[in-house]
């Protein structure tokens, strides 16, 4: 039951003004708040997600060209399509559990008791150096609860203790992918976070269309990478038979339309006026789609498109005003017509509007950098290959491959291989207190890459959406 305390209602009234106060009476609910009086709080039975990559899971394995590949793991499924990684188009959180062993190569993530290090084995600076060649790792595959051990690696090296012949040390690391947000609350995409927050196991994003394999609920995401408004309309047309009373549809789209218009205007500035009008029209199409969804009996929570003027790309290009204007034209209309919010209208107990634009605009003022690495010659897949080595026929610098590059980089963006902020100084002969490598920390970043949100952004949107749903439905 989505009941909220009276104190929360009072706090909400500060943000939403006198309209909320007016809606506290049953009579006012009927007359002024839209949709008639609420008999009881809405408990969704299923969530269906439409939209772009912000709401999607990786589907490249099922399409026959996986962009997230694995090492050969004894006992694992032979087909990459069967390995339940299901990366999301944001930072995919990986936990690393390192362990050091001596005298013998570990056969698993743990050392034999006779090979375990004791405190006296560690030098004062605890620096571990890996030579150019290392012994291949011992790789495992299994599924446990909400986590997936992606790969277990073993490297040979030595502790830098200042001596000329330091003893051989083995570093074994278990890399574990956090897929289900039941395990923690600071990763995943916004729809997945929202589903978990609203209903627990029964609303998890999984089911027949893929998603996180640990989430066994019947909810589904039909969102796709690169989807524009026209594609989202097609998602609805293809799957409208699944919509009915009791279903909550989530909708976030428009970012790709806006950035396509942005690229056009950057190349040809004289097209800006036409681009704003077109964005207003595309927003109106999405608004009409929301009305069609409601007509099936389902309810809808939709987000206005986050301010693309705050993206690292717009900031780097020096075109924040352009990206902002195009976003506002999509969301609000242009020349007093069209736009998403105006065309959607109000239906207080069927349609929930979430102001993603203002939320990300406020956060983006102090978060203008991307967390993920952007060099395909250094970004590695879980199988250990760099992207350029894994796809030797792809020219990652060619404009025609820009979409493939962005997708490959983002799917292989993991919390343990983000941008290097401070390189580590390696000097095994004269250590002189070497600097440890410092990488970006995934919780500190709003943006995963130059256009797409990191878990911080997804979580912020999900929390706001959950609050609005509980308050309104």
Beta strands, then each sheet from edge to edge (+ up, - down):
strand 1: 46-51
strand 2: 94-102
strand 3: 128-130
strand 4: 142-144
strand 5: 147-159
strand 6: 168-178
strand 7: 220-221
strand 8: 247-252
strand 9: 299-303
strand 10: 351-354
strand 11: 420-422
strand 12: 438-439
sheet 1: 7+ 1+ 8+ 9+ 10+
sheet 2: 2+ 6- 5+ 3-
sheet 3: 2+ 6- 5+ 4-
sheet 4: 11+ 12-
end
